[in-house]
């Protein structure tokens, strides 16, 4: 089998894995938008804050240690214990639920039935506040997140895919990261659970009713405060899952909050109101950017046939693809087409 075809298949598979990680972030956006019509700019920072909190709890780090040491002249940084990963994840989930309650109690409670732009601006404020608060609480240094997830290439897959090279001496089997495979399984389970919740539970139907009309939902006895706390808690859980996967993959650092920007093209492709659309959009973006970069590299078609290459295509390919979708199908592949009668 030709080298280019083999490497192309490997790039395709790795693109699917990368797309799943993008989709995990996009799911949080979809949940909040589906329930309240709010585009939550803070979703990426929530993933960062969840990952920072998880690492801090696991390592027994003293919150606000730098601030305490500066004020009192102490040198206290750790409690002296380590918390098991499973228990730390549960504690972090409690923190994210508490954060959701605070956001609703002190911010969105006073913005009921306001213009969407007001709600969007509120999420921008939340994003910058959480980023600064997380820095002050846990410090800005890069942290390693180890919750026991397997990492590195899967030797089993490499050994059992060597035959696909059909005797090609340059092919040693497909390289697929074990963490990406775990993320794929987690994402599939998460999507199934969220779809069942949104479609077949009383709370899920109430969530959709709130998104359609706040006042109408209130008039039929739906508690807006409860729904918003529930939805932000779900988004916080999704942010925690995304933070674990991305943090384990690249370390917990403040650039982690920028993954929200990569979720925007995913939402534009899949639709802002579709949970399955977030997964499909993520897969399209992940595969598209990886294959496009491979095609435009010196080892592939562009380099050999046309004699030129284009670098760093992963930085802009997703946004160009999203722009095309905005022109021809602005609601996305699975989004609902909104028709306003005047």
Order of alpha helices (4+ residues) and beta strands (2+ residues): alpha-alpha-alpha-alpha-alpha-alpha-alpha-alpha-alpha-alpha-alpha-alpha-alpha
